[in-house]
């Protein structure tokens, strides 16, 4: 799709592309050059106090926990004391 660079160096993204990618007004795009091409990559801003939950380490731990739950590798306790007793076993 051919587009013309407009006033203030703006480019309109075609509706079929924004629909396909689920982009909406005020969404953020990371813009960079790769191999002499302009790349627009949708991004989601995360509050600083929530950033840890999006780290690779946290995501791996989450996947492991979900697998443990699916496989029944869980311990049901009512309080911390019961949890520590189970952990000591």
N, C-alpha and C positions, 0 to 999 in steps of 0.2 A: 504494500500500500504506500503510495507516494503521498507525502505530506510536505507542506510548505512551512518554513520557519516564520512565525508571525511576529507581531509587535511584542516587545520585551522578551524576545527569544523563546516564545511559547510554541508548543506543539500540541495539537489536539490528538488524544488517543481515541481511535475509533470505538464506537459503542459495542460492537461485537467482541472486541478484545477486553474492554472493561467488564462486560457481562460474563465472559468466559472465566476471567480471573477473579470475579466477585469484587471488583474495585468500586469504591464509592467516593463521593466528594469528600475532601479533606483526608483521604487515606495518604499514607507516606510511601514514597518510592525512593529507593537508593539508586543513585545515578552514577555510573562510572564508565570508564573506557576499557574495553577488552579487545585486543587484537584489532585496533583501529575502528571499533564499532562502539556505539553508545548503547549501554545496557541499562534498562529500567527494571529494577527488582522490587516487588512489593515488600514492605516491611511493617512490622507491628511494633510500636513503642511499648516498652515495659517499664513500669515504675521501678526506680532504683531499689526499693525495699522488696521487690518481687523478683529481681533479676536472678537470684540464686536458683530459683525453681526452673529456670530455662537453661542452666548450665548442663554440659554433657554429663557430668558426674551425677547430678540430680535425676536427669532423664533415665540414665542407666539404672539407678537405684529404683526408680518408679517402675520400670519394666520388670525388674527382678521381683519386686513386691507383688505386682499383678500376676506374674507367673506363679509365685508361691501361693497366692490366694486361689488361683485356678486349680492348682495341683493339691489343694487341701493342706498345705504346709503352714498351718496357722495354729495359734494357741488362743483359746478363749479364756480370759480372766476378767474378773470384775473390778480389780483395782491394781495399783502398782505393787503392793505386797504379793499378790498372787502371781503377777508377772515375774517378779524377781525369783520367786520360788520355782517357777517353771524354767527360768533361765539357769538356775543352779543345778537342775537335773542333768 
